[in-house]
């Protein structure tokens, strides 16, 4: 993923009563990056597209 300027978006669940605990996502065709919105410079986790899609499918099945 090109990290020079990804477009980050917050989870739609972030505005709830979680005390400001939020994640942000940046999607690209081959990967998805995830970071902590409260500390965006602390690090980014990047996942390949196929495992990320499997993860989302499992979450939706819950």
PQR file of N, CA, C, O and H, with PARSE charges and radii, in Angstrom:
ATOM      1  N   UNK A   1       0.852  -1.174   0.000 -0.4000 1.5000
ATOM      2  CA  UNK A   1       0.000   0.000   0.000 -0.0000 2.0000
ATOM      3  C   UNK A   1       0.898   1.237   0.000  0.5500 1.7000
ATOM      4  O   UNK A   1       1.895   1.295   0.720 -0.5500 1.4000
ATOM      5  N   UNK A   2       0.536   2.203  -0.801 -0.4000 1.5000
ATOM      6  CA  UNK A   2       1.245   3.477  -0.850 -0.0000 2.0000
ATOM      7  C   UNK A   2       0.880   4.270   0.397  0.5500 1.7000
ATOM      8  O   UNK A   2      -0.276   4.661   0.557 -0.5500 1.4000
ATOM      9  H   UNK A   2      -0.273   2.157  -1.386  0.4000 1.0000
ATOM     10  N   UNK A   3       1.839   4.514   1.283 -0.4000 1.5000
ATOM     11  CA  UNK A   3       1.557   5.211   2.535 -0.0000 2.0000
ATOM     12  C   UNK A   3       1.801   6.711   2.444  0.5500 1.7000
ATOM     13  O   UNK A   3       1.746   7.402   3.461 -0.5500 1.4000
ATOM     14  H   UNK A   3       2.778   4.196   1.153  0.4000 1.0000
ATOM     15  N   UNK A   4       2.067   7.224   1.263 -0.4000 1.5000
ATOM     16  CA  UNK A   4       2.317   8.655   1.128 -0.0000 2.0000
ATOM     17  C   UNK A   4       1.057   9.475   1.323  0.5500 1.7000
ATOM     18  O   UNK A   4       1.153  10.666   1.617 -0.5500 1.4000
ATOM     19  H   UNK A   4       2.112   6.663   0.437  0.4000 1.0000
ATOM     20  N   UNK A   5      -0.081   8.905   1.176 -0.4000 1.5000
ATOM     21  CA  UNK A   5      -1.295   9.687   1.338 -0.0000 2.0000
ATOM     22  C   UNK A   5      -2.563   8.875   1.272  0.5500 1.7000
ATOM     23  O   UNK A   5      -3.454   9.214   0.493 -0.5500 1.4000
ATOM     24  H   UNK A   5      -0.158   7.937   0.937  0.4000 1.0000
ATOM     25  N   UNK A   6      -2.690   7.810   2.057 -0.4000 1.5000
ATOM     26  CA  UNK A   6      -3.940   7.049   2.010 -0.0000 2.0000
ATOM     27  C   UNK A   6      -5.100   7.873   2.558  0.5500 1.7000
ATOM     28  O   UNK A   6      -4.907   8.776   3.372 -0.5500 1.4000
ATOM     29  H   UNK A   6      -1.966   7.534   2.690  0.4000 1.0000
ATOM     30  N   UNK A   7      -6.276   7.556   2.110 -0.4000 1.5000
ATOM     31  CA  UNK A   7      -7.478   8.199   2.631 -0.0000 2.0000
ATOM     32  C   UNK A   7      -8.011   7.336   3.765  0.5500 1.7000
ATOM     33  O   UNK A   7      -8.467   6.214   3.546 -0.5500 1.4000
ATOM     34  H   UNK A   7      -6.433   6.822   1.448  0.4000 1.0000
ATOM     35  N   UNK A   8      -7.948   7.867   4.971 -0.4000 1.5000
ATOM     36  CA  UNK A   8      -8.385   7.134   6.156 -0.0000 2.0000
ATOM     37  C   UNK A   8      -9.852   7.441   6.450  0.5500 1.7000
ATOM     38  O   UNK A   8     -10.311   8.565   6.247 -0.5500 1.4000
ATOM     39  H   UNK A   8      -7.577   8.779   5.149  0.4000 1.0000
ATOM     40  N   UNK A   9     -10.583   6.430   6.929 -0.4000 1.5000
ATOM     41  CA  UNK A   9     -11.963   6.621   7.357 -0.0000 2.0000
ATOM     42  C   UNK A   9     -12.174   5.869   8.667  0.5500 1.7000
ATOM     43  O   UNK A   9     -11.583   4.814   8.897 -0.5500 1.4000
ATOM     44  H   UNK A   9     -10.209   5.517   7.094  0.4000 1.0000
ATOM     45  N   UNK A  10     -13.014   6.422   9.506 -0.4000 1.5000
ATOM     46  CA  UNK A  10     -13.303   5.789  10.793 -0.0000 2.0000
ATOM     47  C   UNK A  10     -14.382   4.730  10.637  0.5500 1.7000
ATOM     48  O   UNK A  10     -15.231   4.805   9.748 -0.5500 1.4000
ATOM     49  H   UNK A  10     -13.494   7.279   9.319  0.4000 1.0000
ATOM     50  N   UNK A  11     -14.329   3.760  11.505 -0.4000 1.5000
ATOM     51  CA  UNK A  11     -15.368   2.746  11.563 -0.0000 2.0000
ATOM     52  C   UNK A  11     -16.707   3.404  11.852  0.5500 1.7000
ATOM     53  O   UNK A  11     -16.779   4.366  12.617 -0.5500 1.4000
ATOM     54  H   UNK A  11     -13.640   3.699  12.227  0.4000 1.0000
ATOM     55  N   UNK A  12     -17.749   2.896  11.253 -0.4000 1.5000
ATOM     56  CA  UNK A  12     -19.091   3.434  11.511 -0.0000 2.0000
ATOM     57  C   UNK A  12     -19.525   3.163  12.949  0.5500 1.7000
ATOM     58  O   UNK A  12     -20.478   3.781  13.423 -0.5500 1.4000
ATOM     59  H   UNK A  12     -17.691   2.114  10.632  0.4000 1.0000
ATOM     60  N   UNK A  13     -18.856   2.266  13.645 -0.4000 1.5000
ATOM     61  CA  UNK A  13     -19.165   1.951  15.027 -0.0000 2.0000
ATOM     62  C   UNK A  13     -18.380   2.830  16.001  0.5500 1.7000
ATOM     63  O   UNK A  13     -18.588   2.731  17.211 -0.5500 1.4000
ATOM     64  H   UNK A  13     -18.081   1.764  13.259  0.4000 1.0000
ATOM     65  N   UNK A  14     -17.497   3.676  15.514 -0.4000 1.5000
ATOM     66  CA  UNK A  14     -16.616   4.461  16.375 -0.0000 2.0000
ATOM     67  C   UNK A  14     -17.314   5.584  17.110  0.5500 1.7000
ATOM     68  O   UNK A  14     -16.817   6.025  18.147 -0.5500 1.4000
ATOM     69  H   UNK A  14     -17.328   3.756  14.531  0.4000 1.0000
ATOM     70  N   UNK A  15     -18.418   6.055  16.632 -0.4000 1.5000
ATOM     71  CA  UNK A  15     -19.073   7.192  17.273 -0.0000 2.0000
ATOM     72  C   UNK A  15     -19.901   6.786  18.479  0.5500 1.7000
ATOM     73  O   UNK A  15     -20.493   7.642  19.137 -0.5500 1.4000
ATOM     74  H   UNK A  15     -18.821   5.696  15.790  0.4000 1.0000
ATOM     75  N   UNK A  16     -19.953   5.508  18.777 -0.4000 1.5000
ATOM     76  CA  UNK A  16     -20.739   5.033  19.917 -0.0000 2.0000
ATOM     77  C   UNK A  16     -20.086   5.392  21.237  0.5500 1.7000
ATOM     78  O   UNK A  16     -19.174   6.217  21.275 -0.5500 1.4000
ATOM     79  H   UNK A  16     -19.473   4.813  18.243  0.4000 1.0000
ATOM     80  N   UNK A  17     -20.535   4.794  22.297 -0.4000 1.5000
ATOM     81  CA  UNK A  17     -20.075   5.129  23.642 -0.0000 2.0000
ATOM     82  C   UNK A  17     -18.795   4.437  24.054  0.5500 1.7000
ATOM     83  O   UNK A  17     -18.628   4.144  25.238 -0.5500 1.4000
ATOM     84  H   UNK A  17     -21.277   4.124  22.266  0.4000 1.0000
ATOM     85  N   UNK A  18     -17.900   4.166  23.155 -0.4000 1.5000
ATOM     86  CA  UNK A  18     -16.670   3.463  23.493 -0.0000 2.0000
ATOM     87  C   UNK A  18     -15.579   4.327  24.075  0.5500 1.7000
ATOM     88  O   UNK A  18     -14.425   3.898  24.101 -0.5500 1.4000
ATOM     89  H   UNK A  18     -18.036   4.405  22.194  0.4000 1.0000
ATOM     90  N   UNK A  19     -15.882   5.518  24.542 -0.4000 1.5000
ATOM     91  CA  UNK A  19     -14.872   6.359  25.148 -0.0000 2.0000
ATOM     92  C   UNK A  19     -13.872   6.892  24.153  0.5500 1.7000
ATOM     93  O   UNK A  19     -12.744   7.217  24.523 -0.5500 1.4000
ATOM     94  H   UNK A  19     -16.819   5.866  24.521  0.4000 1.0000
ATOM     95  N   UNK A  20     -14.262   6.989  22.899 -0.4000 1.5000
ATOM     96  CA  UNK A  20     -13.353   7.517  21.891 -0.0000 2.0000
ATOM     97  C   UNK A  20     -12.426   6.479  21.303  0.5500 1.7000
ATOM     98  O   UNK A  20     -11.541   6.820  20.517 -0.5500 1.4000
ATOM     99  H   UNK A  20     -15.179   6.726  22.598  0.4000 1.0000
ATOM    100  N   UNK A  21     -12.601   5.231  21.658 -0.4000 1.5000
ATOM    101  CA  UNK A  21     -11.766   4.163  21.110 -0.0000 2.0000
ATOM    102  C   UNK A  21     -12.184   3.905  19.670  0.5500 1.7000
ATOM    103  O   UNK A  21     -13.262   3.369  19.414 -0.5500 1.4000
ATOM    104  H   UNK A  21     -13.320   4.953  22.296  0.4000 1.0000
ATOM    105  N   UNK A  22     -11.334   4.285  18.742 -0.4000 1.5000
ATOM    106  CA  UNK A  22     -11.695   4.202  17.325 -0.0000 2.0000
ATOM    107  C   UNK A  22     -10.593   3.542  16.509  0.5500 1.7000
ATOM    108  O   UNK A  22      -9.413   3.600  16.855 -0.5500 1.4000
ATOM    109  H   UNK A  22     -10.458   4.720  18.949  0.4000 1.0000
ATOM    110  N   UNK A  23     -11.003   2.930  15.447 -0.4000 1.5000
ATOM    111  CA  UNK A  23     -10.055   2.464  14.448 -0.0000 2.0000
ATOM    112  C   UNK A  23     -10.340   3.205  13.159  0.5500 1.7000
ATOM    113  O   UNK A  23     -11.466   3.633  12.906 -0.5500 1.4000
ATOM    114  H   UNK A  23     -11.961   2.883  15.167  0.4000 1.0000
ATOM    115  N   UNK A  24      -9.309   3.350  12.350 -0.4000 1.5000
ATOM    116  CA  UNK A  24      -9.454   3.943  11.030 -0.0000 2.0000
ATOM    117  C   UNK A  24      -8.934   2.948  10.014  0.5500 1.7000
ATOM    118  O   UNK A  24      -8.007   2.185  10.286 -0.5500 1.4000
ATOM    119  H   UNK A  24      -8.394   3.002  12.556  0.4000 1.0000
ATOM    120  N   UNK A  25      -9.542   2.967   8.838 -0.4000 1.5000
ATOM    121  CA  UNK A  25      -9.166   2.079   7.743 -0.0000 2.0000
ATOM    122  C   UNK A  25      -8.784   2.893   6.521  0.5500 1.7000
ATOM    123  O   UNK A  25      -9.336   3.964   6.269 -0.5500 1.4000
ATOM    124  H   UNK A  25     -10.295   3.587   8.617  0.4000 1.0000
ATOM    125  N   UNK A  26      -7.835   2.370   5.773 -0.4000 1.5000
ATOM    126  CA  UNK A  26      -7.491   2.920   4.465 -0.0000 2.0000
ATOM    127  C   UNK A  26      -7.411   1.737   3.512  0.5500 1.7000
ATOM    128  O   UNK A  26      -6.610   0.823   3.711 -0.5500 1.4000
ATOM    129  H   UNK A  26      -7.387   1.500   5.977  0.4000 1.0000
ATOM    130  N   UNK A  27      -8.242   1.758   2.477 -0.4000 1.5000
ATOM    131  CA  UNK A  27      -8.312   0.635   1.542 -0.0000 2.0000
ATOM    132  C   UNK A  27      -7.585   0.949   0.243  0.5500 1.7000
ATOM    133  O   UNK A  27      -7.586   2.082  -0.239 -0.5500 1.4000
ATOM    134  H   UNK A  27      -8.892   2.500   2.315  0.4000 1.0000
ATOM    135  N   UNK A  28      -6.975  -0.070  -0.299 -0.4000 1.5000
ATOM    136  CA  UNK A  28      -6.343  -0.028  -1.613 -0.0000 2.0000
ATOM    137  C   UNK A  28      -6.764  -1.315  -2.317  0.5500 1.7000
ATOM    138  O   UNK A  28      -7.286  -2.222  -1.669 -0.5500 1.4000
ATOM    139  H   UNK A  28      -6.974  -0.991   0.092  0.4000 1.0000
ATOM    140  N   UNK A  29      -6.552  -1.413  -3.611 -0.4000 1.5000
ATOM    141  CA  UNK A  29      -7.007  -2.619  -4.322 -0.0000 2.0000
ATOM    142  C   UNK A  29      -6.441  -3.928  -3.770  0.5500 1.7000
ATOM    143  O   UNK A  29      -7.131  -4.948  -3.781 -0.5500 1.4000
ATOM    144  H   UNK A  29      -6.128  -0.676  -4.138  0.4000 1.0000
ATOM    145  N   UNK A  30      -5.200  -3.913  -3.290 -0.4000 1.5000
ATOM    146  CA  UNK A  30      -4.573  -5.162  -2.858 -0.0000 2.0000
ATOM    147  C   UNK A  30      -4.422  -5.305  -1.353  0.5500 1.7000
ATOM    148  O   UNK A  30      -3.950  -6.339  -0.881 -0.5500 1.4000
ATOM    149  H   UNK A  30      -4.640  -3.085  -3.281  0.4000 1.0000
ATOM    150  N   UNK A  31      -4.815  -4.282  -0.581 -0.4000 1.5000
ATOM    151  CA  UNK A  31      -4.633  -4.358   0.863 -0.0000 2.0000
ATOM    152  C   UNK A  31      -5.534  -3.376   1.593  0.5500 1.7000
ATOM    153  O   UNK A  31      -6.134  -2.481   0.996 -0.5500 1.4000
ATOM    154  H   UNK A  31      -5.198  -3.442  -0.964  0.4000 1.0000
ATOM    155  N   UNK A  32      -5.612  -3.573   2.912 -0.4000 1.5000
ATOM    156  CA  UNK A  32      -6.320  -2.649   3.793 -0.0000 2.0000
ATOM    157  C   UNK A  32      -5.410  -2.372   4.973  0.5500 1.7000
ATOM    158  O   UNK A  32      -4.833  -3.293   5.551 -0.5500 1.4000
ATOM    159  H   UNK A  32      -5.125  -4.300   3.397  0.4000 1.0000
ATOM    160  N   UNK A  33      -5.280  -1.091   5.334 -0.4000 1.5000
ATOM    161  CA  UNK A  33      -4.477  -0.688   6.485 -0.0000 2.0000
ATOM    162  C   UNK A  33      -5.406  -0.288   7.614  0.5500 1.7000
ATOM    163  O   UNK A  33      -6.482   0.265   7.387 -0.5500 1.4000
ATOM    164  H   UNK A  33      -5.749  -0.343   4.865  0.4000 1.0000
ATOM    165  N   UNK A  34      -4.973  -0.579   8.847 -0.4000 1.5000
ATOM    166  CA  UNK A  34      -5.759  -0.286  10.037 -0.0000 2.0000
ATOM    167  C   UNK A  34      -4.854   0.440  11.026  0.5500 1.7000
ATOM    168  O   UNK A  34      -3.693   0.069  11.196 -0.5500 1.4000
ATOM    169  H   UNK A  34      -4.099  -1.029   9.032  0.4000 1.0000
ATOM    170  N   UNK A  35      -5.393   1.492  11.692 -0.4000 1.5000
ATOM    171  CA  UNK A  35      -4.623   2.203  12.713 -0.0000 2.0000
ATOM    172  C   UNK A  35      -5.556   2.698  13.818  0.5500 1.7000
ATOM    173  O   UNK A  35      -6.776   2.717  13.659 -0.5500 1.4000
ATOM    174  H   UNK A  35      -6.337   1.793  11.554  0.4000 1.0000
ATOM    175  N   UNK A  36      -4.966   3.090  14.920 -0.4000 1.5000
ATOM    176  CA  UNK A  36      -5.678   3.660  16.051 -0.0000 2.0000
ATOM    177  C   UNK A  36      -5.876   5.148  15.788  0.5500 1.7000
ATOM    178  O   UNK A  36      -4.897   5.875  15.621 -0.5500 1.4000
ATOM    179  H   UNK A  36      -3.975   3.075  15.049  0.4000 1.0000
ATOM    180  N   UNK A  37      -7.120   5.614  15.749 -0.4000 1.5000
ATOM    181  CA  UNK A  37      -7.375   7.021  15.425 -0.0000 2.0000
ATOM    182  C   UNK A  37      -6.880   7.970  16.513  0.5500 1.7000
ATOM    183  O   UNK A  37      -6.610   9.139  16.237 -0.5500 1.4000
ATOM    184  H   UNK A  37      -7.915   5.023  15.885  0.4000 1.0000
ATOM    185  N   UNK A  38      -6.757   7.477  17.750 -0.4000 1.5000
ATOM    186  CA  UNK A  38      -6.276   8.330  18.825 -0.0000 2.0000
ATOM    187  C   UNK A  38      -4.770   8.524  18.765  0.5500 1.7000
ATOM    188  O   UNK A  38      -4.244   9.481  19.333 -0.5500 1.4000
ATOM    189  H   UNK A  38      -6.976   6.527  17.974  0.4000 1.0000
ATOM    190  N   UNK A  39      -4.082   7.636  18.091 -0.4000 1.5000
ATOM    191  CA  UNK A  39      -2.629   7.692  18.004 -0.0000 2.0000
ATOM    192  C   UNK A  39      -2.180   7.241  16.617  0.5500 1.7000
ATOM    193  O   UNK A  39      -1.523   6.208  16.489 -0.5500 1.4000
ATOM    194  H   UNK A  39      -4.510   6.858  17.630  0.4000 1.0000
ATOM    195  N   UNK A  40      -2.522   7.998  15.578 -0.4000 1.5000
ATOM    196  CA  UNK A  40      -2.270   7.550  14.205 -0.0000 2.0000
ATOM    197  C   UNK A  40      -0.794   7.363  13.850  0.5500 1.7000
ATOM    198  O   UNK A  40      -0.476   6.618  12.923 -0.5500 1.4000
ATOM    199  H   UNK A  40      -3.056   8.838  15.681  0.4000 1.0000
ATOM    200  N   UNK A  41       0.097   8.019  14.564 -0.4000 1.5000
ATOM    201  CA  UNK A  41       1.520   7.868  14.246 -0.0000 2.0000
ATOM    202  C   UNK A  41       2.159   6.686  14.967  0.5500 1.7000
ATOM    203  O   UNK A  41       3.347   6.421  14.782 -0.5500 1.4000
ATOM    204  H   UNK A  41      -0.161   8.624  15.317  0.4000 1.0000
ATOM    205  N   UNK A  42       1.386   5.969  15.789 -0.4000 1.5000
ATOM    206  CA  UNK A  42       1.966   4.862  16.553 -0.0000 2.0000
ATOM    207  C   UNK A  42       2.138   3.581  15.737  0.5500 1.7000
ATOM    208  O   UNK A  42       2.814   2.659  16.194 -0.5500 1.4000
ATOM    209  H   UNK A  42       0.421   6.184  15.940  0.4000 1.0000
ATOM    210  N   UNK A  43       1.560   3.500  14.570 -0.4000 1.5000
ATOM    211  CA  UNK A  43       1.753   2.328  13.740 -0.0000 2.0000
ATOM    212  C   UNK A  43       0.533   1.980  12.924  0.5500 1.7000
ATOM    213  O   UNK A  43      -0.581   2.422  13.210 -0.5500 1.4000
ATOM    214  H   UNK A  43       1.011   4.249  14.199  0.4000 1.0000
ATOM    215  N   UNK A  44       0.762   1.190  11.913 -0.4000 1.5000
ATOM    216  CA  UNK A  44      -0.283   0.763  10.983 -0.0000 2.0000
ATOM    217  C   UNK A  44      -0.140  -0.735  10.763  0.5500 1.7000
ATOM    218  O   UNK A  44       0.967  -1.240  10.571 -0.5500 1.4000
ATOM    219  H   UNK A  44       1.666   0.831  11.680  0.4000 1.0000
ATOM    220  N   UNK A  45      -1.245  -1.432  10.790 -0.4000 1.5000
ATOM    221  CA  UNK A  45      -1.281  -2.845  10.412 -0.0000 2.0000
ATOM    222  C   UNK A  45      -1.844  -2.915   9.006  0.5500 1.7000
ATOM    223  O   UNK A  45      -2.870  -2.302   8.711 -0.5500 1.4000
ATOM    224  H   UNK A  45      -2.144  -1.023  10.946  0.4000 1.0000
ATOM    225  N   UNK A  46      -1.176  -3.663   8.137 -0.4000 1.5000
ATOM    226  CA  UNK A  46      -1.633  -3.802   6.752 -0.0000 2.0000
ATOM    227  C   UNK A  46      -1.941  -5.265   6.471  0.5500 1.7000
ATOM    228  O   UNK A  46      -1.144  -6.154   6.769 -0.5500 1.4000
ATOM    229  H   UNK A  46      -0.343  -4.161   8.377  0.4000 1.0000
ATOM    230  N   UNK A  47      -3.115  -5.494   5.892 -0.4000 1.5000
ATOM    231  CA  UNK A  47      -3.575  -6.844   5.602 -0.0000 2.0000
ATOM    232  C   UNK A  47      -3.815  -7.003   4.110  0.5500 1.7000
ATOM    233  O   UNK A  47      -4.387  -6.113   3.481 -0.5500 1.4000
ATOM    234  H   UNK A  47      -3.763  -4.771   5.651  0.4000 1.0000
ATOM    235  N   UNK A  48      -3.383  -8.133   3.526 -0.4000 1.5000
ATOM    236  CA  UNK A  48      -3.697  -8.405   2.115 -0.0000 2.0000
ATOM    237  C   UNK A  48      -5.209  -8.505   1.926  0.5500 1.7000
ATOM    238  O   UNK A  48      -5.936  -8.844   2.859 -0.5500 1.4000
ATOM    239  H   UNK A  48      -2.918  -8.856   4.037  0.4000 1.0000
ATOM    240  N   UNK A  49      -5.670  -8.212   0.731 -0.4000 1.5000
ATOM    241  CA  UNK A  49      -7.101  -8.141   0.434 -0.0000 2.0000
ATOM    242  C   UNK A  49      -7.856  -9.429   0.752  0.5500 1.7000
ATOM    243  O   UNK A  49      -8.925  -9.372   1.360 -0.5500 1.4000
ATOM    244  H   UNK A  49      -5.080  -7.937  -0.028  0.4000 1.0000
ATOM    245  N   UNK A  50      -7.338 -10.566   0.364 -0.4000 1.5000
ATOM    246  CA  UNK A  50      -8.072 -11.824   0.568 -0.0000 2.0000
ATOM    247  C   UNK A  50      -8.275 -12.152   2.044  0.5500 1.7000
ATOM    248  O   UNK A  50      -9.404 -12.446   2.436 -0.5500 1.4000
ATOM    249  H   UNK A  50      -6.470 -10.613  -0.130  0.4000 1.0000
ATOM    250  N   UNK A  51      -7.235 -12.117   2.887 -0.4000 1.5000
ATOM    251  CA  UNK A  51      -7.477 -12.370   4.313 -0.0000 2.0000
ATOM    252  C   UNK A  51      -8.387 -11.319   4.960  0.5500 1.7000
ATOM    253  O   UNK A  51      -9.166 -11.647   5.855 -0.5500 1.4000
ATOM    254  H   UNK A  51      -6.317 -11.878   2.569  0.4000 1.0000
ATOM    255  N   UNK A  52      -8.296 -10.071   4.519 -0.4000 1.5000
ATOM    256  CA  UNK A  52      -9.172  -9.034   5.065 -0.0000 2.0000
ATOM    257  C   UNK A  52     -10.631  -9.338   4.719  0.5500 1.7000
ATOM    258  O   UNK A  52     -11.512  -9.179   5.563 -0.5500 1.4000
ATOM    259  H   UNK A  52      -7.663  -9.805   3.792  0.4000 1.0000
ATOM    260  N   UNK A  53     -10.887  -9.770   3.498 -0.4000 1.5000
ATOM    261  CA  UNK A  53     -12.249 -10.121   3.087 -0.0000 2.0000
ATOM    262  C   UNK A  53     -12.769 -11.298   3.908  0.5500 1.7000
ATOM    263  O   UNK A  53     -13.940 -11.315   4.286 -0.5500 1.4000
ATOM    264  H   UNK A  53     -10.170  -9.899   2.812  0.4000 1.0000
ATOM    265  N   UNK A  54     -11.926 -12.270   4.186 -0.4000 1.5000
ATOM    266  CA  UNK A  54     -12.311 -13.415   5.012 -0.0000 2.0000
ATOM    267  C   UNK A  54     -12.652 -12.951   6.424  0.5500 1.7000
ATOM    268  O   UNK A  54     -13.630 -13.411   7.012 -0.5500 1.4000
ATOM    269  H   UNK A  54     -10.974 -12.257   3.879  0.4000 1.0000
ATOM    270  N   UNK A  55     -11.854 -12.048   6.963 -0.4000 1.5000
ATOM    271  CA  UNK A  55     -12.104 -11.483   8.287 -0.0000 2.0000
ATOM    272  C   UNK A  55     -13.459 -10.779   8.332  0.5500 1.7000
ATOM    273  O   UNK A  55     -14.236 -10.998   9.261 -0.5500 1.4000
ATOM    274  H   UNK A  55     -11.060 -11.674   6.486  0.4000 1.0000
ATOM    275  N   UNK A  56     -13.746  -9.947   7.353 -0.4000 1.5000
ATOM    276  CA  UNK A  56     -15.016  -9.225   7.325 -0.0000 2.0000
ATOM    277  C   UNK A  56     -16.201 -10.179   7.191  0.5500 1.7000
ATOM    278  O   UNK A  56     -17.241  -9.968   7.815 -0.5500 1.4000
ATOM    279  H   UNK A  56     -13.115  -9.769   6.598  0.4000 1.0000
ATOM    280  N   UNK A  57     -16.048 -11.219   6.386 -0.4000 1.5000
ATOM    281  CA  UNK A  57     -17.112 -12.211   6.233 -0.0000 2.0000
ATOM    282  C   UNK A  57     -17.394 -12.894   7.580  0.5500 1.7000
ATOM    283  O   UNK A  57     -18.551 -13.115   7.937 -0.5500 1.4000
ATOM    284  H   UNK A  57     -15.203 -11.391   5.880  0.4000 1.0000
ATOM    285  N   UNK A  58     -16.344 -13.220   8.314 -0.4000 1.5000
ATOM    286  CA  UNK A  58     -16.523 -13.859   9.624 -0.0000 2.0000
ATOM    287  C   UNK A  58     -17.202 -12.904  10.608  0.5500 1.7000
ATOM    288  O   UNK A  58     -18.052 -13.331  11.388 -0.5500 1.4000
ATOM    289  H   UNK A  58     -15.404 -13.040   8.024  0.4000 1.0000
ATOM    290  N   UNK A  59     -16.843 -11.630  10.582 -0.4000 1.5000
ATOM    291  CA  UNK A  59     -17.490 -10.655  11.468 -0.0000 2.0000
ATOM    292  C   UNK A  59     -18.976 -10.521  11.157  0.5500 1.7000
ATOM    293  O   UNK A  59     -19.805 -10.447  12.064 -0.5500 1.4000
ATOM    294  H   UNK A  59     -16.152 -11.282   9.948  0.4000 1.0000
ATOM    295  N   UNK A  60     -19.296 -10.492   9.902 -0.4000 1.5000
ATOM    296  CA  UNK A  60     -20.700 -10.323   9.502 -0.0000 2.0000
ATOM    297  C   UNK A  60     -21.539 -11.550   9.869  0.5500 1.7000
ATOM    298  O   UNK A  60     -22.754 -11.448  10.037 -0.5500 1.4000
ATOM    299  H   UNK A  60     -18.623 -10.552   9.165  0.4000 1.0000
ATOM    300  N   UNK A  61     -20.886 -12.702   9.992 -0.4000 1.5000
ATOM    301  CA  UNK A  61     -21.594 -13.936  10.319 -0.0000 2.0000
ATOM    302  C   UNK A  61     -21.919 -14.021  11.811  0.5500 1.7000
ATOM    303  O   UNK A  61     -22.705 -14.872  12.226 -0.5500 1.4000
ATOM    304  H   UNK A  61     -19.899 -12.785   9.855  0.4000 1.0000
ATOM    305  N   UNK A  62     -21.328 -13.154  12.605 -0.4000 1.5000
ATOM    306  CA  UNK A  62     -21.559 -13.170  14.061 -0.0000 2.0000
ATOM    307  C   UNK A  62     -22.935 -12.712  14.407  0.5500 1.7000
ATOM    308  O   UNK A  62     -23.293 -12.665  15.584 -0.5500 1.4000
ATOM    309  H   UNK A  62     -20.689 -12.462  12.268  0.4000 1.0000
TER
END
